[in-house]
Amino acid sequence: MKLEQKLIDKIEEITLTDYDIIDCEVTIDKCLSIIEDLIIEYENLLDEYNDYKEYIRDNFEFKDMR
């Protein structure tokens, strides 16, 4: 499969991985690796977001003082 260099650069920036893609040609195996890596990054960000949301809820929401 052929990808635009801009997309390849963005993927490598997000995953912090050099996939050694030559002439913008991506093999099926590399596509699977890219997808798996992007899912891992997504899950990590989701965990970080949920932790932060919980932190905000625990520390900054109005608490009834009655």
MOPAC internal coordinates of N, CA, C and O (Angstrom, degrees):
PM7 1SCF
backbone

  N    0.0000 0     0.00 0     0.00 0    0    0    0
  C    1.4341 1     0.00 0     0.00 0    1    0    0
  C    1.5281 1   107.32 1     0.00 0    2    1    0
  O    1.2310 1   120.94 1   -34.24 1    3    2    1
  N    1.3115 1   115.81 1   145.76 1    3    2    1
  C    1.4541 1   121.02 1  -179.88 1    5    3    2
  C    1.5357 1   108.90 1  -106.23 1    6    5    3
  O    1.2310 1   121.15 1   -49.18 1    7    6    5
  N    1.3376 1   115.41 1   130.82 1    7    6    5
  C    1.4620 1   121.94 1   177.91 1    9    7    6
  C    1.5165 1   109.46 1  -119.25 1   10    9    7
  O    1.2310 1   120.72 1   -24.89 1   11   10    9
  N    1.3051 1   116.22 1   155.11 1   11   10    9
  C    1.4580 1   119.97 1   174.70 1   13   11   10
  C    1.5222 1   109.46 1   -72.21 1   14   13   11
  O    1.2310 1   120.77 1   -34.74 1   15   14   13
  N    1.3174 1   116.13 1   145.26 1   15   14   13
  C    1.4636 1   120.78 1  -179.12 1   17   15   14
  C    1.5246 1   111.31 1   -59.89 1   18   17   15
  O    1.2310 1   120.51 1   144.37 1   19   18   17
  N    1.3115 1   116.62 1   -35.63 1   19   18   17
  C    1.4720 1   120.80 1   178.77 1   21   19   18
  C    1.5289 1   110.80 1   -59.93 1   22   21   19
  O    1.2310 1   120.22 1   137.94 1   23   22   21
  N    1.3211 1   117.19 1   -42.06 1   23   22   21
  C    1.4593 1   121.83 1   178.77 1   25   23   22
  C    1.5355 1   110.60 1   -67.90 1   26   25   23
  O    1.2310 1   120.55 1   137.46 1   27   26   25
  N    1.3078 1   116.56 1   -42.54 1   27   26   25
  C    1.4656 1   120.79 1   177.96 1   29   27   26
  C    1.5311 1   109.95 1   -59.60 1   30   29   27
  O    1.2310 1   120.77 1   134.57 1   31   30   29
  N    1.3259 1   116.14 1   -45.43 1   31   30   29
  C    1.4679 1   120.34 1   179.43 1   33   31   30
  C    1.5310 1   111.21 1   -60.62 1   34   33   31
  O    1.2310 1   120.46 1   138.19 1   35   34   33
  N    1.3173 1   116.73 1   -41.81 1   35   34   33
  C    1.4686 1   120.65 1  -179.79 1   37   35   34
  C    1.5295 1   110.99 1   -65.72 1   38   37   35
  O    1.2310 1   120.36 1   136.46 1   39   38   37
  N    1.3172 1   116.92 1   -43.54 1   39   38   37
  C    1.4640 1   121.64 1   178.07 1   41   39   38
  C    1.5255 1   110.26 1   -60.10 1   42   41   39
  O    1.2310 1   120.74 1   134.04 1   43   42   41
  N    1.3288 1   116.20 1   -45.96 1   43   42   41
  C    1.4649 1   120.09 1  -179.07 1   45   43   42
  C    1.5270 1   111.28 1   -67.11 1   46   45   43
  O    1.2310 1   120.18 1   148.45 1   47   46   45
  N    1.3151 1   117.26 1   -31.55 1   47   46   45
  C    1.4648 1   121.19 1   175.83 1   49   47   46
  C    1.5285 1   110.82 1   -68.20 1   50   49   47
  O    1.2310 1   120.16 1   136.06 1   51   50   49
  N    1.3011 1   117.30 1   -43.94 1   51   50   49
  C    1.4683 1   122.07 1  -179.15 1   53   51   50
  C    1.5237 1   111.22 1   -66.59 1   54   53   51
  O    1.2310 1   120.39 1   135.19 1   55   54   53
  N    1.3171 1   116.85 1   -44.81 1   55   54   53
  C    1.4659 1   120.48 1  -174.82 1   57   55   54
  C    1.5285 1   113.29 1   -89.64 1   58   57   55
  O    1.2310 1   120.74 1   170.85 1   59   58   57
  N    1.3268 1   116.19 1    -9.15 1   59   58   57
  C    1.4678 1   121.32 1  -176.65 1   61   59   58
  C    1.5347 1   111.16 1    55.53 1   62   61   59
  O    1.2310 1   121.59 1  -139.12 1   63   62   61
  N    1.3295 1   114.56 1    40.88 1   63   62   61
  C    1.4602 1   121.42 1  -176.64 1   65   63   62
  C    1.5269 1   110.03 1  -133.75 1   66   65   63
  O    1.2310 1   120.96 1   -42.60 1   67   66   65
  N    1.3171 1   115.77 1   137.40 1   67   66   65
  C    1.4554 1   121.14 1   173.16 1   69   67   66
  C    1.5262 1   107.05 1   -97.59 1   70   69   67
  O    1.2310 1   120.48 1   -66.15 1   71   70   69
  N    1.3118 1   116.70 1   113.85 1   71   70   69
  C    1.4637 1   121.04 1  -176.63 1   73   71   70
  C    1.5267 1   113.11 1   -89.07 1   74   73   71
  O    1.2310 1   120.04 1  -175.77 1   75   74   73
  N    1.3172 1   117.52 1     4.23 1   75   74   73
  C    1.4716 1   122.17 1   179.61 1   77   75   74
  C    1.5251 1   112.09 1    51.40 1   78   77   75
  O    1.2310 1   121.32 1  -131.57 1   79   78   77
  N    1.3067 1   115.07 1    48.43 1   79   78   77
  C    1.4686 1   120.85 1   179.25 1   81   79   78
  C    1.5294 1   108.23 1   -84.27 1   82   81   79
  O    1.2310 1   121.37 1   -54.16 1   83   82   81
  N    1.3151 1   114.99 1   125.84 1   83   82   81
  C    1.4655 1   121.28 1  -177.06 1   85   83   82
  C    1.5276 1   109.19 1  -108.21 1   86   85   83
  O    1.2310 1   120.88 1   -48.80 1   87   86   85
  N    1.3176 1   115.93 1   131.20 1   87   86   85
  C    1.4749 1   122.71 1   178.74 1   89   87   86
  C    1.5250 1   112.35 1    54.69 1   90   89   87
  O    1.2310 1   120.35 1  -147.08 1   91   90   89
  N    1.3040 1   116.93 1    32.92 1   91   90   89
  C    1.4676 1   123.54 1   176.68 1   93   91   90
  C    1.5284 1   113.27 1    62.15 1   94   93   91
  O    1.2310 1   120.14 1  -164.52 1   95   94   93
  N    1.3158 1   117.33 1    15.48 1   95   94   93
  C    1.4626 1   122.44 1   178.29 1   97   95   94
  C    1.5342 1   108.94 1   -93.18 1   98   97   95
  O    1.2310 1   120.95 1   -55.08 1   99   98   97
  N    1.3194 1   115.78 1   124.92 1   99   98   97
  C    1.4638 1   121.12 1  -177.39 1  101   99   98
  C    1.5274 1   109.00 1  -118.26 1  102  101   99
  O    1.2310 1   120.78 1   -53.69 1  103  102  101
  N    1.3152 1   116.12 1   126.31 1  103  102  101
  C    1.4638 1   119.90 1   178.49 1  105  103  102
  C    1.5313 1   109.72 1   -78.40 1  106  105  103
  O    1.2310 1   120.83 1   -14.48 1  107  106  105
  N    1.3043 1   116.03 1   165.52 1  107  106  105
  C    1.4615 1   121.40 1   178.17 1  109  107  106
  C    1.5269 1   110.36 1   -60.36 1  110  109  107
  O    1.2310 1   120.28 1   137.81 1  111  110  109
  N    1.3184 1   117.07 1   -42.19 1  111  110  109
  C    1.4712 1   120.72 1   179.64 1  113  111  110
  C    1.5231 1   111.21 1   -60.50 1  114  113  111
  O    1.2310 1   120.71 1   136.88 1  115  114  113
  N    1.3315 1   116.25 1   -43.12 1  115  114  113
  C    1.4627 1   119.46 1   178.38 1  117  115  114
  C    1.5227 1   111.12 1   -67.57 1  118  117  115
  O    1.2310 1   120.61 1   143.68 1  119  118  117
  N    1.3197 1   116.44 1   -36.32 1  119  118  117
  C    1.4762 1   119.98 1   176.90 1  121  119  118
  C    1.5291 1   110.07 1   -60.26 1  122  121  119
  O    1.2310 1   120.66 1   136.12 1  123  122  121
  N    1.3017 1   116.34 1   -43.88 1  123  122  121
  C    1.4657 1   119.87 1   178.94 1  125  123  122
  C    1.5212 1   111.17 1   -63.72 1  126  125  123
  O    1.2310 1   120.32 1   138.72 1  127  126  125
  N    1.3155 1   116.99 1   -41.28 1  127  126  125
  C    1.4652 1   120.87 1   177.40 1  129  127  126
  C    1.5241 1   111.13 1   -63.22 1  130  129  127
  O    1.2310 1   120.83 1   136.87 1  131  130  129
  N    1.3214 1   116.01 1   -43.13 1  131  130  129
  C    1.4678 1   120.93 1   179.03 1  133  131  130
  C    1.5270 1   110.00 1   -61.56 1  134  133  131
  O    1.2310 1   120.28 1   133.27 1  135  134  133
  N    1.3135 1   117.07 1   -46.73 1  135  134  133
  C    1.4684 1   121.08 1   179.91 1  137  135  134
  C    1.5223 1   110.57 1   -60.87 1  138  137  135
  O    1.2310 1   120.28 1   134.09 1  139  138  137
  N    1.3103 1   117.07 1   -45.91 1  139  138  137
  C    1.4722 1   120.57 1   179.19 1  141  139  138
  C    1.5236 1   110.97 1   -61.00 1  142  141  139
  O    1.2310 1   120.42 1   136.40 1  143  142  141
  N    1.3282 1   116.81 1   -43.60 1  143  142  141
  C    1.4685 1   120.74 1   179.75 1  145  143  142
  C    1.5279 1   111.52 1   -65.09 1  146  145  143
  O    1.2310 1   120.46 1   139.72 1  147  146  145
  N    1.3213 1   116.73 1   -40.28 1  147  146  145
  C    1.4626 1   119.97 1   178.38 1  149  147  146
  C    1.5279 1   111.30 1   -66.19 1  150  149  147
  O    1.2310 1   120.07 1   142.70 1  151  150  149
  N    1.3199 1   117.47 1   -37.30 1  151  150  149
  C    1.4673 1   120.89 1   176.57 1  153  151  150
  C    1.5245 1   110.18 1   -64.15 1  154  153  151
  O    1.2310 1   120.22 1   138.06 1  155  154  153
  N    1.3053 1   117.19 1   -41.94 1  155  154  153
  C    1.4704 1   120.94 1   178.18 1  157  155  154
  C    1.5274 1   109.68 1   -61.44 1  158  157  155
  O    1.2310 1   119.97 1   134.94 1  159  158  157
  N    1.3187 1   117.66 1   -45.06 1  159  158  157
  C    1.4644 1   120.87 1   178.88 1  161  159  158
  C    1.5278 1   110.79 1   -62.72 1  162  161  159
  O    1.2310 1   120.41 1   138.05 1  163  162  161
  N    1.3185 1   116.83 1   -41.95 1  163  162  161
  C    1.4629 1   121.12 1   177.45 1  165  163  162
  C    1.5294 1   110.86 1   -60.10 1  166  165  163
  O    1.2310 1   120.39 1   132.20 1  167  166  165
  N    1.3131 1   116.86 1   -47.80 1  167  166  165
  C    1.4688 1   120.61 1  -179.51 1  169  167  166
  C    1.5273 1   111.37 1   -63.25 1  170  169  167
  O    1.2310 1   120.06 1   141.18 1  171  170  169
  N    1.3208 1   117.48 1   -38.82 1  171  170  169
  C    1.4633 1   120.83 1   177.38 1  173  171  170
  C    1.5253 1   111.09 1   -63.45 1  174  173  171
  O    1.2310 1   120.75 1   136.33 1  175  174  173
  N    1.3183 1   116.17 1   -43.67 1  175  174  173
  C    1.4652 1   119.64 1   178.04 1  177  175  174
  C    1.5223 1   111.88 1   -66.46 1  178  177  175
  O    1.2310 1   120.43 1   141.29 1  179  178  177
  N    1.2979 1   116.78 1   -38.71 1  179  178  177
  C    1.4595 1   120.61 1   177.93 1  181  179  178
  C    1.5257 1   110.70 1   -63.26 1  182  181  179
  O    1.2310 1   120.11 1   137.05 1  183  182  181
  N    1.3158 1   117.39 1   -42.95 1  183  182  181
  C    1.4705 1   121.24 1   176.26 1  185  183  182
  C    1.5259 1   110.87 1   -61.41 1  186  185  183
  O    1.2310 1   120.61 1   136.03 1  187  186  185
  N    1.3108 1   116.43 1   -43.97 1  187  186  185
  C    1.4591 1   121.02 1   179.68 1  189  187  186
  C    1.5337 1   110.41 1   -63.06 1  190  189  187
  O    1.2310 1   120.46 1   136.51 1  191  190  189
  N    1.3137 1   116.72 1   -43.49 1  191  190  189
  C    1.4581 1   121.81 1   177.83 1  193  191  190
  C    1.5290 1   110.91 1   -60.95 1  194  193  191
  O    1.2310 1   120.29 1   132.79 1  195  194  193
  N    1.3190 1   117.05 1   -47.21 1  195  194  193
  C    1.4591 1   120.76 1  -179.17 1  197  195  194
  C    1.5304 1   111.75 1   -64.59 1  198  197  195
  O    1.2310 1   120.36 1   141.73 1  199  198  197
  N    1.3187 1   116.92 1   -38.27 1  199  198  197
  C    1.4672 1   120.34 1   175.41 1  201  199  198
  C    1.5216 1   110.96 1   -62.41 1  202  201  199
  O    1.2310 1   120.67 1   136.89 1  203  202  201
  N    1.3161 1   116.33 1   -43.11 1  203  202  201
  C    1.4546 1   120.53 1   179.97 1  205  203  202
  C    1.5293 1   110.98 1   -66.23 1  206  205  203
  O    1.2310 1   120.56 1   137.67 1  207  206  205
  N    1.3131 1   116.53 1   -42.33 1  207  206  205
  C    1.4565 1   121.30 1   177.97 1  209  207  206
  C    1.5304 1   110.57 1   -59.26 1  210  209  207
  O    1.2310 1   120.31 1   136.57 1  211  210  209
  N    1.2930 1   117.02 1   -43.43 1  211  210  209
  C    1.4576 1   122.03 1   178.09 1  213  211  210
  C    1.5360 1   110.72 1   -64.96 1  214  213  211
  O    1.2310 1   120.51 1   138.28 1  215  214  213
  N    1.3081 1   116.62 1   -41.72 1  215  214  213
  C    1.4610 1   121.38 1   177.65 1  217  215  214
  C    1.5344 1   110.25 1   -59.22 1  218  217  215
  O    1.2310 1   120.50 1   134.11 1  219  218  217
  N    1.3210 1   116.66 1   -45.89 1  219  218  217
  C    1.4664 1   121.21 1   178.80 1  221  219  218
  C    1.5164 1   110.31 1   -62.87 1  222  221  219
  O    1.2310 1   120.43 1   134.29 1  223  222  221
  N    1.2919 1   116.78 1   -45.71 1  223  222  221
  C    1.4655 1   121.19 1   179.99 1  225  223  222
  C    1.5299 1   110.21 1   -60.70 1  226  225  223
  O    1.2310 1   119.99 1   136.55 1  227  226  225
  N    1.2983 1   117.63 1   -43.45 1  227  226  225
  C    1.4722 1   121.94 1  -177.35 1  229  227  226
  C    1.5214 1   113.00 1   -71.91 1  230  229  227
  O    1.2310 1   120.03 1   150.20 1  231  230  229
  N    1.3093 1   117.55 1   -29.80 1  231  230  229
  C    1.4589 1   119.73 1  -171.12 1  233  231  230
  C    1.5234 1   116.30 1  -111.51 1  234  233  231
  O    1.2310 1   119.94 1   165.19 1  235  234  233
  N    1.3205 1   117.73 1   -14.81 1  235  234  233
  C    1.4489 1   117.91 1  -172.94 1  237  235  234
  C    1.5218 1   115.27 1  -131.11 1  238  237  235
  O    1.2310 1   119.40 1   176.38 1  239  238  237
  N    1.2870 1   118.75 1    -3.62 1  239  238  237
  C    1.4619 1   119.33 1   178.37 1  241  239  238
  C    1.5218 1   109.51 1   -77.90 1  242  241  239
  O    1.2310 1   121.82 1   -28.79 1  243  242  241
  N    1.3223 1   114.13 1   151.21 1  243  242  241
  C    1.4583 1   119.96 1   178.46 1  245  243  242
  C    1.5155 1   109.59 1   -62.36 1  246  245  243
  O    1.2310 1   121.63 1   -47.49 1  247  246  245
  N    1.3246 1   114.48 1   132.51 1  247  246  245
  C    1.4696 1   119.43 1   177.20 1  249  247  246
  C    1.5168 1   108.93 1  -119.54 1  250  249  247
  O    1.2310 1   121.35 1   -51.49 1  251  250  249
  N    1.2893 1   115.03 1   128.51 1  251  250  249
  C    1.4730 1   120.78 1  -179.74 1  253  251  250
  C    1.5221 1   108.77 1   -67.90 1  254  253  251
  O    1.2310 1   120.54 1   -52.43 1  255  254  253
  N    1.3110 1   116.57 1   127.57 1  255  254  253
  C    1.4635 1   121.86 1  -174.87 1  257  255  254
  C    1.5295 1   113.06 1   -95.62 1  258  257  255
  O    1.2310 1   119.14 1  -167.01 1  259  258  257
  N    1.3102 1   119.25 1    12.99 1  259  258  257
  C    1.4640 1   121.31 1  -178.17 1  261  259  258
  C    1.4857 1   112.44 1   -71.49 1  262  261  259
  O    1.2310 1   120.10 1   180.00 1  263  262  261

